[in-house]
């Protein structure tokens, strides 16, 4: 059948939607392929759902797309220098190798944060670096390298948060020499998970049985339409446990009073976070951070 103009239009819109979803690949890929994640599952899903709800067609030009994304997600935060302090934003879902569209949709790339740090270090007018957090976490790619860069920064480095610094974000924020938050800010959620949807029963109900011809008992783990074997599940659990241990060790390398029992996925607000050693102290706002330790 020859497609009519309406069918062609629908086809092009579907392809355009696929193009946008493709640019959310860092989070979608991590959720569907079993990469370790450091973000609450409901927040990750909400982030993707919000992106999928965008009403954009092939008639929407680039400037209109930018305006729509700006209206939904706000302006992309940029590093700014106030006095002798460089303020580096770490805001949104954390990933690595992100597209411009992902960054416009409230995501932040660890490579961009690293580049901002390098710029601040090389600027002789900058005496202090403040990492300003508002992030639910994200994927684990590149976290270890960036955490080490923050921990070993030659200039005085502080973290600051007035809303949320969770999971992968706290992994990074915990590595600064000081970490100040407002009394309503929430930090923590030290934990790791993988997700494998088991849709084998749904396949069976549709009369479909997935046959996988493979070599190696760990090959094709989590392939759609299959279930995990006991050996595969154990293998993945060991990977998650190892990543969680590394997460806790990284936190304790700087925040030495945090207890293991408080790093089992919980989050803490304000004074309680300070009492448990997750942060240095409580401040009224970023002005308090900017007024101290100016070199």
PAZAPA-4460 file (N, C-alpha, C; in steps of 0.05 Angstrom, whole numbers, plus 32768, in hexadecimal, padded with zeros to 4 digits):
% residues 295
    n_x    n_y    n_z   ca_x   ca_y   ca_z    c_x    c_y    c_z   seq   type   mol
   8011   7FE8   8000   8000   8000   8000   8012   8019   8000     1      X     A
   800C   802C   7FF0   801B   8045   7FEF   8012   8057   8006     2      X     A
   8025   8060   8016   801E   8070   802D   8012   808B   8024     3      X     A
   7FFC   8094   8031   7FF2   80AE   802B   8001   80C3   803B     4      X     A
   7FFA   80DC   8036   8009   80F2   8043   8007   80F1   8061     5      X     A
   7FEF   80E9   806B   7FEC   80E7   8088   7FFE   80D1   8094     6      X     A
   7FFF   80BA   8086   8010   80A5   8090   802E   80AD   8090     7      X     A
   8035   80BB   807B   8051   80C5   8079   8057   80D8   8090     8      X     A
   8044   80E9   8096   8047   80FD   80AB   804B   80EE   80C6     9      X     A
   8039   80DA   80CB   803B   80CB   80E4   8056   80BD   80E6    10      X     A
   805E   80B1   80CF   8078   80A3   80CF   808F   80B5   80D6    11      X     A
   808E   80CE   80CA   80A4   80E0   80CF   80A3   80EA   80EC    12      X     A
   808C   80EE   80F7   808A   80F7   8113   8095   80E1   8125    13      X     A
   808D   80C7   811F   8097   80B1   812F   80B6   80B0   812E    14      X     A
   80C1   80B4   8116   80DE   80B4   8114   80EA   80CB   8123    15      X     A
   80DC   80E3   8122   80E6   80FA   8131   80E6   80F5   814F    16      X     A
   80D1   80E8   8159   80CF   80E1   8175   80E5   80CD   817C    17      X     A
   80EA   80BA   816A   8100   80A7   816F   811A   80B5   8171    18      X     A
   811E   80C9   8160   8137   80D9   8160   813B   80E5   817C    19      X     A
   8125   80F1   8187   8128   80FD   81A1   812D   80E8   81B7    20      X     A
   8120   80D1   81B5   8124   80BC   81C9   8141   80B2   81C7    21      X     A
   814B   80B0   81AF   8166   80A8   81AB   817A   80B9   81BA    22      X     A
   8173   80D3   81BC   8185   80E6   81CA   8181   80E5   81E8    23      X     A
   8170   80D3   81F2   816E   80CE   820F   817D   80B3   8214    24      X     A
   818F   80AB   8202   819A   8090   8203   81A9   808A   821D    25      X     A
   81B6   809E   822A   81C6   8097   8241   81B6   808B   8257    26      X     A
   819E   8096   825C   818E   808C   8272   817E   8074   826A    27      X     A
   8172   8075   8251   8163   805E   8248   8174   8046   8245    28      X     A
   818C   8049   823A   819E   8033   8237   81A6   8027   8252    29      X     A
   81AC   8038   8265   81B3   802E   827F   819C   801E   828C    30      X     A
   8184   8028   8289   816D   801B   8295   8166   8000   8288    31      X     A
   816C   7FFE   826E   8164   7FE6   825F   817A   7FD2   825C    32      X     A
   8193   7FD9   8260   81A9   7FC7   825B   81B8   7FBF   8275    33      X     A
   81AE   7FC7   828C   81B9   7FBD   82A4   81D2   7FCB   82AE    34      X     A
   81D7   7FE3   82A4   81EE   7FF2   82AF   81E7   7FFB   82CB    35      X     A
   81FA   7FFC   82DD   81F4   8006   82F8   81EA   8023   82F7    36      X     A
   81D5   8028   8307   81C9   8043   8308   81CA   804D   8324    37      X     A
   81CE   8068   8326   81CD   8076   8340   81B9   808C   833D    38      X     A
   819F   8084   833C   8189   8097   833A   8170   8088   8342    39      X     A
   815E   8095   834F   8145   8087   8358   8136   807E   833F    40      X     A
   812C   8065   833E   811E   805B   8326   8107   806C   831D    41      X     A
   80F7   8076   8330   80DF   8085   8329   80E7   80A0   831C    42      X     A
   80FE   80AB   8326   8107   80C5   831A   8112   80C0   82FE    43      X     A
   8120   80AA   82FA   812B   80A4   82E0   8114   80A0   82CC    44      X     A
   8100   8091   82D4   80E9   808C   82C3   80DA   80A7   82BD    45      X     A
   80D6   80B7   82D2   80C8   80D1   82CE   80D7   80E3   82BB    46      X     A
   80F2   80E2   82BC   8102   80F2   82AA   80FE   80EA   828D    47      X     A
   80FD   80CF   8288   80F9   80C5   826D   80DC   80CA   8264    48      X     A
   80C9   80C6   8276   80AD   80CA   826F   80A8   80E7   8267    49      X     A
   80B4   80F9   8276   80B1   8116   8270   80BC   811D   8255    50      X     A
   80D2   8110   824E   80DE   8115   8234   80CC   810A   821E    51      X     A
   80C1   80F1   8222   80B0   80E5   820E   8096   80F4   8209    52      X     A
   808E   8104   821D   8075   8113   821B   8078   812C   820A    53      X     A
   8090   8133   8201   8094   814B   81F1   8083   814A   81D7    54      X     A
   8074   815F   81D2   8064   8161   81BA   8073   8170   81A4    55      X     A
   8083   8160   8196   8094   816C   8181   808F   815C   8167    56      X     A
   808B   816A   8151   8087   815D   8137   809D   8166   8124    57      X     A
   809B   815A   810C   80AF   8161   80F7   80AC   817E   80EE    58      X     A
   8095   818B   80F4   8092   81A7   80ED   809E   81BA   8101    59      X     A
   80A8   81AF   8117   80B4   81BF   812C   80D1   81C5   8125    60      X     A
   80D8   81DF   8122   80F3   81E5   811B   8105   81E5   8133    61      X     A
   811F   81E8   812E   8133   81E5   8144   812F   81F9   815A    62      X     A
   8129   8212   8152   8126   8227   8166   810E   8222   8178    63      X     A
   80F8   8217   816B   80E0   8211   817A   80E5   81FA   818D    64      X     A
   80F5   81E6   8185   80FC   81D0   8196   810B   81DB   81AF    65      X     A
   811F   81ED   81A9   812E   81F8   81BF   811C   8207   81D3    66      X     A
   8108   8216   81C8   80F6   8225   81D9   80E5   8212   81E9    67      X     A
   80DB   81FC   81DD   80CB   81E9   81EC   80DB   81DC   8202    68      X     A
   80F3   81D4   81FD   8104   81C7   8211   810B   81DB   8227    69      X     A
   810F   81F4   8220   8115   8209   8234   80FD   820E   8246    70      X     A
   80E5   820D   823A   80CD   8211   8249   80C9   81FA   825D    71      X     A
   80CF   81E2   8255   80CB   81CA   8265   80E0   81C7   827A    72      X     A
   80F9   81CB   8272   8110   81C4   8284   8120   81DC   828D    73      X     A
   811A   81F4   8283   8129   820C   828B   8143   820F   827C    74      X     A
   8151   8225   8282   816A   822B   8275   8180   8217   827E    75      X     A
   8192   8210   826C   81A8   81FF   8273   81BB   820F   8285    76      X     A
   81C1   8206   829D   81D3   8214   82AF   81EF   8214   82A5    77      X     A
   81FD   822A   82A9   8219   822D   82A0   822B   8234   82B8    78      X     A
   8244   822E   82B5   8257   8237   82CA   8258   8255   82CA    79      X     A
   8259   8260   82E2   825D   827D   82E5   8272   8283   82FA    80      X     A
   827F   829A   82F7   8293   82A3   830A   8289   82BB   8319    81      X     A
   8287   82B8   8333   827E   82CD   8345   8296   82D5   8357    82      X     A
   82A0   82ED   8353   82B8   82F4   8362   82CF   82E2   835A    83      X     A
   82DA   82D4   836E   82F0   82C1   8369   82E6   82A4   836A    84      X     A
   82CC   82A0   8369   82C1   8285   836B   82B4   827D   8351    85      X     A
   82BB   8265   8347   82AE   8259   8330   8297   8247   833A    86      X     A
   827F   824C   8331   8268   823C   8339   8261   8229   8322    87      X     A
   8264   820F   8326   8260   81FB   8311   8246   81EC   8317    88      X     A
   8232   81EF   8305   8218   81E1   830A   821A   81C3   8304    89      X     A
   820F   81B3   8317   820B   8196   8312   81ED   8191   8316    90      X     A
   81DE   8196   8301   81C1   8197   8303   81B4   8185   82EE    91      X     A
   81A3   8174   82F7   8195   8161   82E5   819F   8145   82E7    92      X     A
   8195   8134   82D6   819D   8118   82D5   81BA   8115   82CA    93      X     A
   81CB   8107   82D8   81E7   8105   82D1   81EC   80EE   82BE    94      X     A
   81FC   80F4   82A9   8203   80E0   8295   821E   80E7   8289    95      X     A
   8225   80D8   8274   823E   80DD   8266   823A   80DA   8248    96      X     A
   8247   80EC   8239   8244   80EB   821C   8228   80F3   8213    97      X     A
   821D   8107   8220   8201   810F   821B   81FF   8120   8201    98      X     A
   81E8   811E   81F4   81E2   812F   81DD   81DA   814A   81E7    99      X     A
   81DA   815E   81D5   81D0   8179   81DC   81B3   8178   81E5   100      X     A
   81A3   8167   81D9   8187   8165   81E0   8184   815B   81FD   101      X     A
   8194   8146   8204   8193   813C   821F   819A   8152   8233   102      X     A
   81AE   8162   822D   81B6   8177   823F   81A0   818C   8242   103      X     A
   8191   8191   822C   817B   81A4   822D   8164   8199   823D   104      X     A
   8163   817F   8241   814D   8172   824F   8155   816B   826C   105      X     A
   8163   817D   8279   816A   817A   8295   817C   8162   829B   106      X     A
   8191   8160   828A   81A6   814D   828F   81C1   815B   828F   107      X     A
   81D5   814F   829D   81EF   815C   829F   8204   8146   829A   108      X     A
   8218   814E   828A   822D   813C   8281   8246   813E   8293   109      X     A
   8250   8127   829D   8267   8128   82AE   827F   8134   82A0   110      X     A
   8281   8130   8285   8297   813C   8277   8296   815A   8276   111      X     A
   827E   8166   8276   827B   8183   8277   8282   818E   8292   112      X     A
   827B   817F   82A7   8282   8187   82C2   82A1   8187   82C5   113      X     A
   82AD   8172   82BA   82CA   8170   82BB   82D8   8186   82AC   114      X     A
   82CD   818D   8295   82D8   81A4   8285   82D5   81BE   8294   115      X     A
   82BF   81C2   82A2   82BB   81DA   82B1   82CF   81DC   82C8   116      X     A
   82D5   81C5   82D5   82E9   81C5   82EA   8304   81CC   82DF   117      X     A
   830B   81C1   82C8   8325   81C7   82BC   8327   81E5   82B6   118      X     A
   8311   81F0   82AC   8311   820D   82A5   8314   821E   82BE   119      X     A
   8307   8216   82D4   8309   8225   82ED   8326   8223   82F9   120      X     A
   8332   820B   82F7   834D   8207   8301   8361   8218   82F2   121      X     A
   835E   8219   82D8   8371   8228   82C7   836D   8246   82C8   122      X     A
   8357   824F   82D4   8351   826C   82D5   835E   8278   82EE   123      X     A
   8373   8289   82EB   8381   8293   8302   8370   82A5   8314   124      X     A
   8359   82AF   8309   8348   82C1   8318   8336   82B1   832B   125      X     A
   8335   8296   8327   8323   8285   8338   8333   827A   834F   126      X     A
   8329   827F   8367   8336   8274   837F   8327   825D   838C   127      X     A
   830E   825A   8385   82FD   8245   8391   82E9   823B   837D   128      X     A
   82E2   8222   837F   82CE   8215   836E   82B7   820B   837F   129      X     A
   829F   8212   8377   8287   8208   8384   8277   81F8   8370   130      X     A
   8272   81DF   8377   8260   81CE   8367   8244   81D0   8372   131      X     A
   8232   81DB   8362   8217   81DF   836B   8205   81C9   8361   132      X     A
   81FA   81B9   8373   81EC   81A0   836C   81CD   81A4   836E   133      X     A
   81C0   8198   835B   81A3   8194   835B   819E   817D   8348   134      X     A
   81A2   8164   8352   81A1   814D   8340   8197   8134   834F   135      X     A
   8187   8124   8341   817E   810B   834D   8191   80F4   8349   136      X     A
   81A8   80F9   833B   81BB   80E4   8335   81BA   80DD   8318   137      X     A
   81C2   80C4   8311   81C2   80BC   82F5   81D2   80A3   82F0   138      X     A
   81E0   80A1   82DA   81EF   8089   82D4   820B   808B   82E0   139      X     A
   821A   8075   82DF   8233   8074   82EE   824B   807A   82DC   140      X     A
   8247   807D   82C2   825D   8080   82B0   826C   809A   82B5   141      X     A
   8286   8098   82B9   8297   80AF   82BD   8297   80BB   82D9   142      X     A
   8288   80AF   82EC   8285   80BA   8307   82A0   80B8   8316   143      X     A
   82AD   80A1   8315   82C5   809D   8324   82DB   80B1   831C   144      X     A
   82DE   80B5   8302   82F3   80C8   82F9   82ED   80E4   8302   145      X     A
   82D3   80EC   8300   82CC   8108   8308   82CE   810B   8326   146      X     A
   82C6   80F7   8335   82C8   80F8   8352   82E5   80FD   835B   147      X     A
   82F8   80EF   834E   8314   80F2   8355   831E   810E   834E   148      X     A
   8315   8118   8338   831D   8134   8330   8313   8148   8345   149      X     A
   82FB   8144   834F   82F0   8156   8363   8300   8154   837D   150      X     A
   8306   813B   8385   8313   8135   839E   8330   8140   839E   151      X     A
   833D   8140   8387   8359   8148   8386   835D   8164   8379   152      X     A
   8348   8173   8377   8349   818E   836B   835D   81A0   8379   153      X     A
   836F   81AD   836A   8384   81BD   8377   8379   81D7   8384   154      X     A
   8361   81DF   837B   8355   81F7   8387   8340   81EE   839B   155      X     A
   833A   8200   83AE   8326   81F9   83C2   830B   81F4   83B4   156      X     A
   82FF   81DD   83BC   82E6   81D5   83AF   82D1   81CF   83C4   157      X     A
   82B9   81D9   83C0   82A2   81D4   83D1   828A   81CB   83C1   158      X     A
   8279   81BB   83CD   825F   81B4   83C1   8249   81C4   83D0   159      X     A
   8234   81C9   83C1   821D   81D8   83CD   8204   81CD   83C1   160      X     A
   81EF   81CB   83D2   81D5   81C1   83C8   81BF   81CE   83D8   161      X     A
   81AA   81D7   83CA   8193   81E2   83D8   8179   81D2   83D1   162      X     A
   817C   81BD   83C1   8165   81AD   83BA   816B   818F   83BD   163      X     A
   8178   8184   83AA   817D   8167   83AA   8198   815F   839F   164      X     A
   81A5   814E   83AD   81BF   8143   83A4   81BF   8125   83AA   165      X     A
   81B5   8115   8398   81B0   80F9   839D   81C2   80E6   838D   166      X     A
   81C8   80D0   8398   81D5   80B9   838B   81EE   80C2   837B   167      X     A
   81ED   80C0   8360   8205   80C7   8350   820E   80E3   8356   168      X     A
   81FB   80F5   835B   8202   8111   8361   8211   8113   837C   169      X     A
   8207   8104   8390   8215   8104   83AA   8230   80F7   83A8   170      X     A
   8232   80E3   8397   824C   80D6   8391   8261   80EC   838B   171      X     A
   8259   80FF   837A   826B   8115   8372   826D   812A   8388   172      X     A
   8256   8133   8392   8256   8148   83A6   8265   8142   83BF   173      X     A
   8265   8129   83C7   8272   8121   83E0   8291   8124   83DF   174      X     A
   829C   8128   83C7   82B9   8128   83C4   82C5   8144   83C7   175      X     A
   82B5   8158   83CA   82C0   8173   83CE   82C9   8176   83EB   176      X     A
   82DB   8189   83F0   82E6   818D   840B   82D0   8194   841F   177      X     A
   82BD   81A4   8416   82A6   81AB   8427   828C   81A7   8417   178      X     A
   8277   81A1   8425   825D   819D   8418   8248   81AA   842A   179      X     A
   823E   81C1   8421   8229   81CF   8430   820F   81CD   8422   180      X     A
   81F9   81CA   8432   81DE   81C9   8427   81CC   81DB   8437   181      X     A
   81B5   81E1   842B   81A0   81F0   843A   8191   81DC   844B   182      X     A
   8181   81E6   845E   8174   81D5   8471   815E   81C4   8464   183      X     A
   8155   81CB   844C   8140   81BA   843F   814C   81A9   8429   184      X     A
   8166   81AA   8424   8172   819A   840F   8174   817D   8417   185      X     A
   8172   816B   8404   8172   814E   8409   818A   8142   83FA   186      X     A
   819A   8132   8408   81B2   8125   83FD   81B3   8108   8404   187      X     A
   81C4   80F9   83F6   81C9   80DD   83FD   81C1   80CA   83E7   188      X     A
   81B0   80B6   83EE   81A8   80A1   83DC   81BF   8092   83D0   189      X     A
   81D1   8089   83E2   81E9   807A   83DA   81E1   805D   83D5   190      X     A
   81DE   8057   83BC   81D6   803C   83B4   81D8   8039   8396   191      X     A
   81D6   8020   838D   81D9   8019   8370   81C4   8004   8369   192      X     A
   81BA   8005   8350   81A8   7FF0   8348   81AA   7FEC   832A   193      X     A
   81A0   7FD5   8321   819C   7FCE   8305   817F   7FC6   8301   194      X     A
   8175   7FCA   82EA   8159   7FC3   82E5   8157   7FB2   82CB   195      X     A
   8149   7F9B   82CE   8145   7F89   82B7   8127   7F82   82B6   196      X     A
   8118   7F8F   82A5   80FB   7F87   82A2   80F9   7F6A   8298   197      X     A
   80EB   7F59   82A6   80E6   7F3E   829D   80CB   7F3C   8290   198      X     A
   80CB   7F3C   8275   80B2   7F3C   8266   80AD   7F21   8259   199      X     A
   80BB   7F0C   8264   80B9   7EF2   8257   809C   7EE7   8259   200      X     A
   808D   7EEC   826F   8072   7EE3   8271   8060   7EF2   825D   201      X     A
   8065   7F0B   8259   8055   7F1A   8245   805A   7F0F   8229   202      X     A
   8073   7F08   8223   807A   7EFB   820A   806A   7EE1   8207   203      X     A
   806A   7ED1   821C   805D   7EB7   821C   803F   7EBA   8217   204      X     A
   8033   7ECE   8223   8016   7ED3   821F   8010   7EDA   8202   205      X     A
   8024   7EE6   81F5   8020   7EED   81D8   8029   7ED6   81C6   206      X     A
   8030   7EBF   81D3   8038   7EA8   81C3   8054   7EAA   81B8   207      X     A
   8065   7EBA   81C5   8080   7EBE   81BC   8094   7EB2   81D1   208      X     A
   80A6   7EA2   81C8   80BB   7E97   81D9   80D6   7EA0   81CE   209      X     A
   80E6   7EAE   81DE   80FF   7EB7   81D5   8114   7EA2   81D8   210      X     A
   8121   7E9A   81C1   8136   7E87   81C1   8150   7E96   81BB   211      X     A
   8164   7E93   81CD   817D   7EA2   81CB   8194   7E8D   81C7   212      X     A
   81A0   7E8F   81B0   81B7   7E7D   81AA   81D0   7E8D   81B2   213      X     A
   81DF   7E83   81C6   81F5   7E93   81D0   820C   7E81   81DA   214      X     A
   8222   7E8E   81DF   8239   7E80   81EB   8241   7E91   8203   215      X     A
   8242   7E84   821B   8249   7E92   8233   8230   7E97   8244   216      X     A
   8230   7E8D   825D   8217   7E8E   826C   820F   7EAA   8275   217      X     A
   8221   7EBD   8273   821A   7ED9   827A   8215   7EEA   8261   218      X     A
   8216   7EDE   824A   8211   7EED   8231   81F3   7EF2   822E   219      X     A
   81EB   7F09   8223   81CF   7F10   821E   81BF   7F12   8238   220      X     A
   81CC   7F1A   824E   81BD   7F1E   8267   81A7   7F33   8263   221      X     A
   8190   7F2D   826C   817A   7F40   826B   816E   7F44   8250   222      X     A
   8174   7F33   823D   8168   7F37   8222   814A   7F36   8224   223      X     A
   813D   7F48   8216   8120   7F4A   8217   8112   7F2F   8210   224      X     A
   8100   7F27   8221   80F1   7F0E   821C   80FD   7EF7   822B   225      X     A
   8114   7EFB   8239   8120   7EE6   8249   8120   7EED   8266   226      X     A
   8125   7EDA   8277   8128   7EDE   8294   8145   7ED9   829D   227      X     A
   814D   7EE6   82B2   8168   7EE2   82BC   816A   7EC6   82C9   228      X     A
   8181   7EBA   82C4   8187   7EA1   82D2   8192   7EA8   82EE   229      X     A
   8194   7E94   8300   819F   7E98   831A   81BC   7EA2   8319   230      X     A
   81CB   7E96   8307   81E7   7E9E   8304   81EA   7EBB   82FA   231      X     A
   81D9   7EC2   82E7   81D9   7EDE   82DC   81D1   7EF2   82F2   232      X     A
   81BD   7EEB   8301   81B4   7EFC   8317   81CA   7F00   832C   233      X     A
   81D7   7EEB   8333   81ED   7EEC   8346   8204   7EFE   833C   234      X     A
   820A   7EFA   8322   821F   7F0A   8316   8219   7F28   8316   235      X     A
   8201   7F2F   8310   81F8   7F4B   8310   81F8   7F56   832C   236      X     A
   81EE   7F46   833F   81ED   7F4F   835B   8209   7F55   8365   237      X     A
   821D   7F45   835E   8238   7F49   8366   8243   7F64   835B   238      X     A
   823B   7F69   8342   8243   7F82   8335   8237   7F9A   8344   239      X     A
   821E   7F99   834A   8210   7FAE   8359   821D   7FB2   8374   240      X     A
   8223   7F9C   8382   822F   7F9D   839D   824A   7FAA   839C   241      X     A
   825A   7FA3   8387   8275   7FAE   8384   8274   7FCC   837F   242      X     A
   8261   7FD5   836E   825E   7FF1   8369   8255   8000   8381   243      X     A
   8243   7FF4   8391   8239   8001   83A9   8250   8004   83BE   244      X     A
   8260   7FF0   83C1   8277   7FF1   83D3   828A   8007   83CB   245      X     A
   828F   8009   83B1   82A1   801E   83A6   8295   803A   83AB   246      X     A
   827A   803C   83A9   826C   8055   83AE   8270   805D   83CB   247      X     A
   826B   804B   83DE   826E   8051   83FA   828B   8058   8401   248      X     A
   829E   8049   83F6   82BB   804F   83FB   82C2   806B   83F1   249      X     A
   82B7   8073   83DA   82BC   808D   83CF   82B2   80A3   83E2   250      X     A
   8299   809F   83EB   828E   80B3   83FE   829F   80B5   8417   251      X     A
   82A6   809E   8422   82B5   809E   843C   82D2   80A8   8439   252      X     A
   82DC   80A9   8420   82F7   80B4   841C   82F9   80D1   8423   253      X     A
   82E2   80DF   8423   82E1   80FC   842A   82CF   8100   8441   254      X     A
   82B7   80F5   8440   82A3   80F8   8456   82A6   80E1   846A   255      X     A
   82BA   80E4   847B   82C4   80CD   848B   82B1   80C5   84A1   256      X     A
   829D   80D5   84A8   828B   80CE   84BE   8271   80C1   84B5   257      X     A
   826E   80BE   849B   8256   80B1   8491   8258   8093   8496   258      X     A
   8243   8087   84A1   8242   806B   84A8   8236   805A   8491   259      X     A
   8240   8042   848E   8237   8030   847A   8218   802C   847C   260      X     A
   820E   802A   8494   81F2   8026   8498   81E0   803C   848D   261      X     A
   81EC   8054   8489   81DE   806A   847E   81E1   806D   8460   262      X     A
   81EF   8059   8454   81F3   805A   8437   81E7   8041   842A   263      X     A
   81CD   803E   8430   81BE   8027   8425   81A6   8032   8415   264      X     A
   81AA   8049   8408   8195   8054   83F7   8185   806A   8404   265      X     A
   818A   8070   841E   817A   8085   842B   8183   80A0   8423   266      X     A
   8171   80B4   8426   8178   80D0   8422   8172   80DF   843C   267      X     A
   8181   80F5   8440   817E   8104   8459   817C   8122   8453   268      X     A
   816C   8130   8463   8166   814C   845E   8174   815D   8473   269      X     A
   8180   8173   8469   818B   8188   847A   819C   817F   8491   270      X     A
   8193   8186   84A9   81A2   8181   84C2   81A9   8164   84C5   271      X     A
   8196   8152   84BF   819B   8136   84C2   81B2   812C   84B0   272      X     A
   81B3   8137   8498   81C9   8131   8486   81E4   813A   8492   273      X     A
   81E4   8151   849E   81FC   815B   84AB   8203   814A   84C3   274      X     A
   81EF   8143   84D4   81F5   8133   84EC   8201   8118   84E4   275      X     A
   81F9   810D   84CD   8203   80F3   84C5   821D   80F5   84B5   276      X     A
   8227   810D   84B1   8241   8111   84A4   8240   8112   8486   277      X     A
   8228   8113   847A   8226   8114   845D   822E   812F   8452   278      X     A
   822B   8144   8462   8233   815F   8459   8242   816C   8470   279      X     A
   824F   8182   8469   825F   8191   847D   824D   81A2   848F   280      X     A
   8239   81AF   8483   8228   81C0   8494   8210   81CB   8485   281      X     A
   8201   81DC   8493   81E8   81E8   8489   81ED   8206   8484   282      X     A
   81E4   8210   846D   81E7   822C   8467   81CC   8237   845E   283      X     A
   81C9   8251   845E   81B0   825D   8456   81AC   825E   8438   284      X     A
   81C2   8260   8429   81C1   8261   840C   81DE   8261   8400   285      X     A
   81DF   8263   83E6   81F9   8262   83D9   820A   827A   83E0   286      X     A
   81FD   8290   83E8   820D   82A8   83F0   8220   82A2   8407   287      X     A
   8216   8291   841A   8228   8289   8430   8240   827A   8427   288      X     A
   823D   826A   8412   8253   825A   8407   8267   826D   83F8   289      X     A
   825C   8280   83EA   826D   8292   83DA   827C   82A5   83EC   290      X     A
   8272   82AA   8404   827F   82BE   8416   8297   82B2   8425   291      X     A
   829A   8297   8424   82AF   828A   8433   82C5   827F   8421   292      X     A
   82DC   827D   842B   82F3   8271   841E   82F9   827D   8403   293      X     A
   82F4   8297   8400   82FC   82A4   83E7   831A   82AA   83E8   294      X     A
   8328   82A0   83D4   8346   82A3   83D4   834D   82BD   83C6   295      X     A
***
